[in-house]
Amino acid sequence: MAEFGDLLCALGECGLYQKLLILLLSLPLLLNPFQMVGQVFMAVEVPHHCDTSWIRAVGPNLTEEEQLNLTVPRGADGQFQPCSMFSPVDWELDAILAYGLNDTQKCSSGWVYPSEQPPSLLTEFDLVCDRAVLNDVSQSIYMAGLLIGAMIFGMLSDRIGRRPVFLISILIQGVFGLGIAFVPHFYVFMAFRCVVGAALSGIMITVVSLATEWVGISYRPKALLITHTAFAIGQMLVAGLSYGIRNWRLLEIAGSAPLFALFFYIWVLPESARWLVTKGRMEEAKKLLQKAAATNKHSLPAELLEQLKPEKEVKSGSFLDLFRKQHMRNVTLIMAFVWFADSIVYYGLSLSVTDFGLDIYLTQLAFGAVELPARISCIFLLEWFGRKKVQGILLLLAGLICLILTGIPEDQPVVITVLAIIGKFTATAAFSTSYVYAAELFPTILRQTGVGLCSTMARVAGILAPLIIPLDQYHRAIPKAIFGSIPVLVALFCILLPETRGIDLADDTGNEQPLDEEQKTEVSL
């Protein structure tokens, strides 16, 4: 009876067919960073003050400066207060000039922004003063969408297949992403963002399976991490798009509309042959394997193909199967917390791009540029040192850098930004390692469910990150202390995970925990 890995060796472990598949999987990831961090550039802080046009009824000839002097109090720094105004009175202008106004209140008639300012989320929906928190809340709601998508699409992909979930997710992201550009209210904006987040999560977790299940053992990290380099390139594109298009609605269209160019995926994107085998759909799997062999210009022996059968009747895995056996339960719990730590430090740094004191567009460009070497370096690090050591060390370094940031004075923006970029490098590499590691640790019938659970934990962290950042109003070190301490603690638990370098993917939970190289040596002795 032939193993699936034997057929991959025969048709080519990473030939032209697999390379084209990796290219197809990478294209949607070019746009995913736009949904992840694009909102940061749609709500950039601008000068503003209360709308005090009420005084125009008694002083129509007042200049703007005279109007502000009469109706808006100044702060200790001598600047007009952005969130306060003098309470309107029913007086003549001469009385106001003679006695002045003393009672203050919050803005009651909206705000005024610079006239040359292009439409942004902040100016169009008044996300300032008491409403400023809505911007952070909307980021958390988007992350909640990622969580919902991880829970729904992870299990759905194990049941109906990787291909349909991937295609449905692209369609949803395109339709609702484009719809965001036309929303009339901010609460509709948040609802649409939640749906887009769910779709993006579906894309990300199906990429994990399709990229790893079609290639041989030695190519798994390369296949997955090459798709992640598209995400890094997308991060840099976000900086360029945001700098060139300041109108937030046009920016949203530019970041969403290109997804509709991928409609041809309906005809060219294959299903996972390994998943088809586990479902007993042998004829479909054989046709795909023959097509892959022909594309790779390899001959697939008919007798080898005929020997391909599931080792036993494999039923669909359920969520509870992740916890039935001790080795699977340990892997599931530790990896779930690893993804939580990855996400909390990654988004903690990514969403703080406006807080480092330098130009936000250049900082975002640097953040994107550093992700390329971070993801590419993982290809070599994982092969040289294995998954377990790399995962633990990268998480530890990312956490330590965040903790170091808590002690850097605010008047050192260059030092803070350089350290933040280094932290982004290690956090990105840790996250990429987790995708490879999780895909190898979970068996085929539970891979999407397991990765979906891990992704769910990552999204919980993503929901919390935007809500932790505003804690800097109490002390500037609090957010970075939280973002740093969690990965340092979780990194210690990585030593309990098994090594998966050079080990074939398991198809069902019947396989015991794989032995790493050190454990194999102990057994032989």
C-alpha positions as CSV (number, residue, x, y, z in Angstrom):
1,M,0.0,0.0,0.0
2,A,1.5,3.3,-1.1
3,E,1.9,6.2,1.3
4,F,0.8,9.7,0.1
5,G,4.4,10.9,0.6
6,D,5.6,8.2,-1.9
7,L,3.4,9.7,-4.6
8,L,4.7,13.2,-3.8
9,C,8.3,11.9,-4.3
10,A,7.2,10.3,-7.6
11,L,5.5,13.3,-9.1
12,G,8.0,15.9,-7.7
13,E,8.0,17.2,-4.2
14,C,8.1,20.9,-5.3
15,G,7.8,21.1,-9.1
16,L,6.2,23.5,-11.4
17,Y,2.7,22.5,-10.3
18,Q,3.4,23.3,-6.7
19,K,5.2,26.5,-7.5
20,L,2.2,27.7,-9.5
21,L,0.0,26.8,-6.6
22,I,2.2,28.8,-4.2
23,L,1.9,31.8,-6.6
24,L,-1.9,31.5,-6.6
25,L,-2.0,31.3,-2.8
26,S,0.3,34.4,-2.5
27,L,-1.6,36.8,-4.6
28,P,-4.5,37.4,-2.1
29,L,-2.0,37.9,0.7
30,L,-0.7,41.0,-1.1
31,L,-3.9,42.7,-0.1
32,N,-4.5,41.2,3.3
33,P,-2.1,43.7,5.1
34,F,-4.3,46.5,3.8
35,Q,-7.2,45.2,5.9
36,M,-4.9,44.5,8.8
37,V,-3.3,47.9,9.3
38,G,-4.9,50.2,6.7
39,Q,-7.3,51.8,9.2
40,V,-4.3,53.2,11.0
41,F,-3.8,55.6,8.0
42,M,-7.5,56.3,7.6
43,A,-7.7,57.9,11.0
44,V,-4.5,59.9,11.4
45,E,-4.8,62.6,14.1
46,V,-5.3,66.1,12.8
47,P,-5.8,69.5,14.5
48,H,-9.4,70.1,15.5
49,H,-11.6,72.3,17.7
50,C,-15.2,72.6,18.6
51,D,-17.7,74.0,16.1
52,T,-18.6,77.3,17.7
53,S,-20.5,78.8,14.7
54,W,-23.3,79.8,17.1
55,I,-21.5,83.1,17.7
56,R,-21.8,84.0,14.0
57,A,-25.5,84.9,14.7
58,V,-24.3,87.9,16.7
59,G,-20.9,88.5,15.1
60,P,-21.1,87.6,11.4
61,N,-18.0,89.7,10.6
62,L,-15.7,88.0,13.1
63,T,-12.5,86.5,11.7
64,E,-11.8,82.8,12.4
65,E,-9.1,83.8,14.9
66,E,-11.4,86.2,16.8
67,Q,-14.1,83.6,16.9
68,L,-11.8,81.0,18.4
69,N,-10.5,83.5,21.0
70,L,-14.0,84.3,22.1
71,T,-15.5,80.8,22.1
72,V,-12.7,78.2,22.7
73,P,-10.5,78.1,25.9
74,R,-6.8,77.7,25.7
75,G,-4.8,75.0,27.5
76,A,-1.7,75.3,29.6
77,D,0.5,75.2,26.5
78,G,-1.4,78.2,25.0
79,Q,-3.1,76.1,22.3
80,F,-6.8,76.0,21.8
81,Q,-8.3,73.0,23.6
82,P,-9.6,70.5,21.1
83,C,-12.5,69.0,23.1
84,S,-13.8,72.0,25.1
85,M,-15.7,75.2,24.3
86,F,-17.3,78.1,26.2
87,S,-21.0,77.5,26.8
88,P,-23.1,79.4,24.3
89,V,-24.9,82.5,25.7
90,D,-27.8,84.6,24.4
91,W,-25.8,87.9,24.6
92,E,-25.0,90.6,22.2
93,L,-21.5,90.6,20.7
94,D,-20.5,93.8,22.7
95,A,-21.4,92.1,26.0
96,I,-19.3,89.0,25.0
97,L,-16.4,91.2,24.1
98,A,-16.7,93.2,27.3
99,Y,-17.2,90.4,29.9
100,G,-15.9,87.3,28.1
101,L,-17.2,83.8,28.6
102,N,-16.2,81.6,31.5
103,D,-18.4,78.5,31.6
104,T,-17.0,75.6,29.6
105,Q,-18.5,72.4,28.2
106,K,-17.8,69.6,25.8
107,C,-18.3,70.1,22.1
108,S,-22.0,70.1,21.4
109,S,-22.2,70.9,17.7
110,G,-19.4,68.8,16.3
111,W,-15.8,69.7,15.3
112,V,-14.0,71.8,12.8
113,Y,-11.0,70.4,10.9
114,P,-8.4,72.0,8.5
115,S,-10.2,72.8,5.3
116,E,-7.4,71.3,3.2
117,Q,-7.6,67.9,5.0
118,P,-8.8,65.1,2.6
119,P,-11.8,63.1,3.9
120,S,-10.7,60.6,6.5
121,L,-12.4,58.3,9.0
122,L,-11.5,60.7,11.8
123,T,-12.9,63.8,10.1
124,E,-16.0,62.2,8.5
125,F,-17.2,60.3,11.5
126,D,-15.8,62.7,14.2
127,L,-13.5,60.1,15.9
128,V,-12.1,62.6,18.3
129,C,-12.4,63.5,22.0
130,D,-14.9,61.2,23.6
131,R,-15.5,59.4,20.3
132,A,-11.8,58.6,19.7
133,V,-12.2,55.3,21.5
134,L,-14.5,54.1,18.7
135,N,-11.5,53.9,16.5
136,D,-9.8,51.4,18.8
137,V,-13.1,49.6,19.3
138,S,-13.5,49.2,15.6
139,Q,-10.0,47.6,15.4
140,S,-11.1,45.1,18.1
141,I,-14.3,44.4,16.2
142,Y,-12.3,43.6,13.1
143,M,-10.1,41.3,15.2
144,A,-13.3,39.7,16.5
145,G,-14.2,39.0,12.8
146,L,-10.8,37.2,12.4
147,L,-11.7,35.1,15.5
148,I,-15.2,34.3,14.1
149,G,-13.6,33.3,10.8
150,A,-11.0,31.1,12.4
151,M,-13.7,29.2,14.3
152,I,-16.1,28.8,11.3
153,F,-13.7,28.4,8.4
154,G,-11.2,26.2,10.2
155,M,-13.7,23.4,10.9
156,L,-15.6,24.0,7.7
157,S,-12.4,23.5,5.6
158,D,-11.8,20.1,7.3
159,R,-15.4,19.1,6.3
160,I,-16.0,20.5,2.8
161,G,-12.5,21.1,1.6
162,R,-9.8,23.7,1.4
163,R,-10.7,25.0,-2.1
164,P,-14.3,26.0,-1.5
165,V,-13.5,27.8,1.7
166,F,-10.6,29.6,0.1
167,L,-12.8,30.8,-2.8
168,I,-15.7,31.8,-0.6
169,S,-13.4,33.8,1.6
170,I,-11.9,35.7,-1.3
171,L,-15.4,36.5,-2.6
172,I,-16.6,37.7,0.8
173,Q,-13.5,39.9,1.4
174,G,-13.9,41.5,-2.0
175,V,-17.6,42.3,-1.8
176,F,-17.6,43.6,1.8
177,G,-14.2,45.3,1.5
178,L,-15.5,47.3,-1.5
179,G,-18.8,47.9,0.4
180,I,-16.8,49.6,3.2
181,A,-16.0,52.4,0.8
182,F,-19.7,53.4,0.6
183,V,-20.9,53.0,4.2
184,P,-22.9,56.0,5.5
185,H,-22.3,55.4,9.2
186,F,-19.4,54.3,11.3
187,Y,-21.3,51.5,12.9
188,V,-22.0,50.0,9.5
189,F,-18.3,50.4,8.8
190,M,-17.5,48.4,11.9
191,A,-20.0,45.6,10.9
192,F,-18.5,45.3,7.4
193,R,-15.0,45.3,8.8
194,C,-16.0,42.4,11.1
195,V,-17.2,40.4,8.0
196,V,-14.0,41.2,6.1
197,G,-11.9,40.0,9.1
198,A,-13.8,36.7,9.1
199,A,-13.1,36.2,5.4
200,L,-9.4,37.2,5.7
201,S,-9.1,34.6,8.5
202,G,-10.6,32.0,6.1
203,I,-7.9,32.8,3.5
204,M,-5.0,32.7,5.9
205,I,-5.8,29.3,7.5
206,T,-6.6,27.6,4.2
207,V,-3.3,28.8,2.8
208,V,-1.6,26.9,5.6
209,S,-3.0,23.6,4.5
210,L,-2.9,24.0,0.7
211,A,0.7,25.2,0.9
212,T,1.9,22.3,3.1
213,E,-0.2,19.4,1.9
214,W,1.0,19.6,-1.7
215,V,4.7,19.6,-1.1
216,G,7.3,17.1,0.3
217,I,8.6,17.2,3.8
218,S,11.7,19.3,3.1
219,Y,9.8,21.9,1.2
220,R,7.0,22.6,3.7
221,P,8.6,25.6,5.5
222,K,9.7,27.1,2.1
223,A,6.2,26.7,0.6
224,L,4.4,28.4,3.5
225,L,7.0,31.1,4.2
226,I,7.2,32.1,0.5
227,T,3.4,32.8,0.6
228,H,4.1,34.9,3.7
229,T,6.6,37.0,1.9
230,A,3.7,38.3,-0.2
231,F,2.2,39.5,3.1
232,A,5.4,41.4,3.8
233,I,5.4,43.0,0.4
234,G,1.7,43.9,1.0
235,Q,2.8,45.7,4.2
236,M,5.1,48.0,2.1
237,L,2.3,48.5,-0.4
238,V,0.1,49.7,2.4
239,A,2.6,52.5,3.2
240,G,2.7,53.6,-0.5
241,L,-1.0,53.4,-1.1
242,S,-1.8,55.3,2.1
243,Y,0.8,58.0,1.3
244,G,-0.5,58.5,-2.2
245,I,-4.3,58.2,-1.6
246,R,-5.4,60.3,1.4
247,N,-9.1,60.0,0.8
248,W,-10.1,57.1,2.9
249,R,-12.9,55.9,0.6
250,L,-10.7,55.8,-2.5
251,L,-8.0,54.1,-0.4
252,E,-10.5,51.4,0.6
253,I,-11.5,50.8,-3.0
254,A,-7.8,50.6,-4.0
255,G,-7.2,48.0,-1.4
256,S,-10.2,45.8,-2.1
257,A,-11.2,46.0,-5.8
258,P,-8.1,44.0,-7.1
259,L,-9.5,40.9,-5.4
260,F,-12.1,40.6,-8.1
261,A,-9.3,40.0,-10.6
262,L,-8.9,36.6,-9.0
263,F,-12.2,35.2,-10.2
264,F,-10.3,32.8,-12.5
265,Y,-9.3,30.8,-9.4
266,I,-12.6,29.0,-9.8
267,W,-11.1,27.1,-12.8
268,V,-7.4,26.8,-11.7
269,L,-7.2,26.4,-8.0
270,P,-6.9,22.7,-7.0
271,E,-8.2,20.9,-3.9
272,S,-5.7,19.3,-1.5
273,A,-5.1,15.8,-2.8
274,R,-4.1,14.7,0.7
275,W,-7.4,15.9,2.1
276,L,-9.3,14.0,-0.7
277,V,-7.5,10.8,0.2
278,T,-8.4,11.1,3.9
279,K,-12.0,11.5,2.8
280,G,-11.9,8.4,0.6
281,R,-12.4,10.4,-2.6
282,M,-9.7,8.4,-4.3
283,E,-10.7,9.0,-8.0
284,E,-10.6,12.8,-7.5
285,A,-7.3,12.6,-5.7
286,K,-5.8,10.4,-8.4
287,K,-6.8,12.8,-11.2
288,L,-5.2,15.7,-9.4
289,L,-2.0,13.7,-8.8
290,Q,-1.8,12.7,-12.4
291,K,-2.3,16.4,-13.5
292,A,0.4,17.5,-11.0
293,A,2.8,14.8,-12.4
294,A,2.1,15.9,-16.0
295,T,2.7,19.6,-15.1
296,N,6.0,18.6,-13.4
297,K,7.0,16.5,-16.4
298,H,7.2,13.4,-14.2
299,S,5.8,10.0,-14.9
300,L,3.6,8.6,-12.1
301,P,3.7,4.7,-12.1
302,A,0.2,3.3,-12.5
303,E,0.9,0.5,-10.0
304,L,1.9,3.1,-7.4
305,L,-1.2,5.1,-8.1
306,E,-3.4,2.0,-7.7
307,Q,-1.8,1.2,-4.4
308,L,-2.9,4.6,-3.0
309,K,-5.6,3.9,-0.4
310,P,-6.4,5.4,3.0
311,E,-4.7,3.5,5.7
312,K,-8.1,2.9,7.2
313,E,-11.5,4.5,7.0
314,V,-10.9,8.0,8.3
315,K,-13.8,10.0,9.6
316,S,-13.8,13.7,9.9
317,G,-12.1,15.0,13.0
318,S,-14.1,17.0,15.5
319,F,-13.0,19.8,17.8
320,L,-13.1,17.5,20.8
321,D,-10.5,15.2,19.1
322,L,-7.9,17.8,19.8
323,F,-8.2,17.0,23.5
324,R,-9.0,13.3,23.6
325,K,-5.4,12.1,23.7
326,Q,-2.8,13.5,26.0
327,H,-0.1,14.2,23.4
328,M,-2.6,16.0,21.2
329,R,-4.1,17.9,24.1
330,N,-0.6,19.1,25.2
331,V,0.2,20.2,21.6
332,T,-3.1,22.0,21.2
333,L,-2.9,23.9,24.5
334,I,0.7,25.0,24.1
335,M,0.4,26.0,20.4
336,A,-2.8,27.9,21.2
337,F,-0.9,30.0,23.8
338,V,2.1,30.4,21.4
339,W,-0.2,31.9,18.8
340,F,-1.8,34.2,21.4
341,A,1.7,35.4,22.4
342,D,2.7,35.8,18.7
343,S,-0.4,37.9,18.0
344,I,-0.3,40.1,21.1
345,V,3.3,41.3,20.4
346,Y,2.9,41.5,16.6
347,Y,-0.3,43.6,16.7
348,G,0.9,45.5,19.7
349,L,3.8,46.8,17.7
350,S,2.0,47.1,14.3
351,L,-0.9,49.2,15.6
352,S,1.4,51.5,17.6
353,V,3.0,52.8,14.4
354,T,1.7,56.3,15.1
355,D,3.2,56.4,18.7
356,F,7.0,56.1,17.9
357,G,7.5,59.8,17.0
358,L,8.7,59.5,13.4
359,D,6.8,59.8,10.1
360,I,4.1,57.0,10.1
361,Y,4.5,56.3,6.4
362,L,8.2,55.7,6.6
363,T,7.8,53.7,9.8
364,Q,5.2,51.5,8.1
365,L,7.5,51.1,5.1
366,A,10.3,50.0,7.4
367,F,7.9,47.6,9.3
368,G,6.9,46.0,6.0
369,A,10.5,45.9,4.7
370,V,11.8,44.1,7.8
371,E,9.1,41.4,7.4
372,L,10.7,40.2,4.2
373,P,14.0,39.1,5.7
374,A,12.2,38.0,8.8
375,R,10.0,35.5,6.9
376,I,12.8,34.5,4.5
377,S,15.3,33.8,7.3
378,C,12.8,31.4,8.8
379,I,13.2,29.1,5.8
380,F,16.9,28.6,6.8
381,L,16.5,28.8,10.6
382,L,13.9,26.1,10.7
383,E,16.0,23.8,8.6
384,W,19.2,24.5,10.6
385,F,17.9,24.5,14.1
386,G,14.4,22.8,14.0
387,R,11.0,24.2,14.8
388,K,11.0,24.0,18.6
389,K,14.2,26.0,19.3
390,V,13.5,28.7,16.7
391,Q,9.9,29.2,18.0
392,G,11.0,29.5,21.6
393,I,14.0,31.8,21.0
394,L,12.1,34.2,18.6
395,L,9.2,34.6,21.1
396,L,11.7,35.3,23.9
397,L,13.5,37.9,21.9
398,A,10.3,39.7,20.8
399,G,9.1,39.9,24.4
400,L,12.5,41.1,25.7
401,I,12.6,43.9,23.1
402,C,9.2,45.1,24.1
403,L,10.3,45.1,27.7
404,I,13.4,47.1,26.8
405,L,11.2,49.7,25.1
406,T,9.4,50.5,28.4
407,G,12.7,52.0,29.7
408,I,13.5,54.2,26.7
409,P,12.7,58.0,27.2
410,E,10.1,59.5,24.9
411,D,12.6,62.1,23.6
412,Q,14.5,59.3,21.8
413,P,12.1,58.6,18.9
414,V,14.9,57.2,16.6
415,V,16.1,54.7,19.3
416,I,12.4,53.7,20.0
417,T,11.7,53.2,16.3
418,V,14.8,51.1,15.7
419,L,14.1,48.9,18.6
420,A,10.4,48.6,17.5
421,I,11.6,47.5,14.0
422,I,13.9,44.9,15.5
423,G,10.9,43.7,17.7
424,K,8.7,43.6,14.6
425,F,11.4,41.4,12.9
426,T,11.4,38.8,15.7
427,A,7.6,38.9,16.2
428,T,7.1,38.4,12.5
429,A,9.6,35.5,12.4
430,A,7.9,33.9,15.4
431,F,4.5,34.2,13.9
432,S,5.7,32.6,10.6
433,T,7.3,29.8,12.5
434,S,4.0,29.1,14.3
435,Y,2.2,28.7,11.0
436,V,4.7,26.1,9.8
437,Y,4.9,24.4,13.2
438,A,1.1,24.1,13.7
439,A,0.6,22.8,10.2
440,E,3.1,20.0,11.0
441,L,1.9,19.2,14.5
442,F,-1.8,18.6,13.7
443,P,-2.9,15.6,11.6
444,T,-4.6,16.0,8.2
445,I,-8.2,15.4,9.5
446,L,-7.7,18.0,12.2
447,R,-5.2,20.3,10.6
448,Q,-7.7,23.1,9.8
449,T,-9.6,22.6,13.1
450,G,-6.3,22.8,15.0
451,V,-4.9,25.7,13.1
452,G,-8.3,27.3,13.4
453,L,-8.2,27.0,17.2
454,C,-4.7,28.5,17.3
455,S,-5.9,31.3,15.0
456,T,-8.8,31.9,17.3
457,M,-6.4,32.4,20.2
458,A,-4.4,34.7,18.0
459,R,-7.5,36.7,17.2
460,V,-8.4,37.0,20.9
461,A,-5.0,38.6,21.4
462,G,-5.7,40.8,18.3
463,I,-8.9,42.0,19.9
464,L,-7.1,42.8,23.2
465,A,-4.1,44.6,21.6
466,P,-6.0,47.8,20.4
467,L,-7.7,48.0,23.8
468,I,-4.4,47.7,25.6
469,I,-2.7,50.5,23.7
470,P,-4.8,53.3,25.2
471,L,-3.6,52.3,28.7
472,D,-0.6,54.5,27.9
473,Q,-2.7,57.4,29.2
474,Y,-2.1,56.0,32.7
475,H,1.6,55.2,32.1
476,R,3.4,55.0,28.8
477,A,5.1,51.7,29.8
478,I,2.0,49.7,30.5
479,P,1.2,48.5,26.9
480,K,4.7,47.5,26.1
481,A,5.1,45.8,29.5
482,I,2.0,43.6,28.7
483,F,3.1,43.0,25.1
484,G,6.6,41.9,26.3
485,S,5.8,39.8,29.4
486,I,3.4,37.4,27.7
487,P,5.7,36.1,24.9
488,V,8.6,35.7,27.4
489,L,6.4,33.5,29.6
490,V,5.0,31.5,26.8
491,A,8.4,30.9,25.2
492,L,9.3,28.8,28.2
493,F,6.6,26.3,27.4
494,C,7.9,25.6,23.9
495,I,10.5,23.1,25.3
496,L,7.5,20.8,25.9
497,L,6.6,20.6,22.2
498,P,7.8,17.8,19.9
499,E,10.2,18.5,17.0
500,T,8.7,18.0,13.5
501,R,11.7,18.7,11.3
502,G,12.0,15.9,8.8
503,I,8.9,14.1,9.9
504,D,6.1,13.3,7.5
505,L,2.6,14.8,8.1
506,A,0.3,12.6,10.2
507,D,-3.1,11.9,8.6
508,D,-5.1,11.0,11.7
509,T,-5.0,11.1,15.5
510,G,-4.1,7.4,15.7
511,N,-0.4,8.3,15.2
512,E,1.4,8.8,18.5
513,Q,3.4,11.9,19.2
514,P,6.3,12.0,16.8
515,L,9.7,11.5,18.2
516,D,12.2,14.2,17.6
517,E,15.9,13.5,16.9
518,E,16.9,13.6,20.5
519,Q,14.1,11.3,21.6
520,K,15.0,8.8,18.8
521,T,18.6,8.7,20.1
522,E,17.4,8.0,23.6
523,V,15.2,5.1,22.4
524,S,18.1,3.6,20.4
525,L,20.4,3.7,23.4
